[in-house]
Structures are given as C-alpha cells and as structure tokens.
Amino acid sequence: MKQKRHFWERESMERLNLVKEYFIFGTDKLDAEKQRDLWLSQNPAVKVIKIHSVKREPQTLLTRIGSKHVPRVSIKVEYEEP
C-alpha cells in the first residue's frame, strides 16, 4: 500500500530540486566579481536565490607553480531557472 504524500511535501521537494549552483572562479576578488557580473548579465532570466561571498580556494600545486592567471578564489551562486 502506497503512502500518500501531502501536496505541500511534494511541492517543497520539487522546489528543492530546482535550485542549482554555479561556481565562478577568479584570480582575485575583483576578477571573480567581474566574472559574476558578466555571468548574471548573460543570464538575465535566472532567478538568483543567493550569492555567496568570495571564498579562497585551497592551495594546490598548480597555484604554487602557476602564474597570476590561475584561479585562486570562487563565488557560489544559487539560482532557479525559469
């Protein structure tokens, strides 16, 4: 015997599945913010849920030996598609 789900449970589950994440990488805080603004301007139809603050990425061998063009920070954007 199947258990009936209430309407609001199904709706909240569907809503959770619609939230997507997009990571934006940059060489520094200003670069990441520029990339974020560019991505948002290229995707005007998305509904932004939350924009997280700039987070420093863990140091890897690539960042140690890489030049100034290696991404060192990221911004996570949570959004819903229309």
NORZIVEN-V410487 format. One line per field, one symbol per residue. ss: DSSP state (h for helix, s for strand, l for the rest). A space follows every 50 residues. Layout:
ss: ???
This chain:
ss: llllllhhhhhhhhhhhhssssssssllhhhhhhhhhhhhhhllllssss slllssllllhhhhhlllllllssssssssll
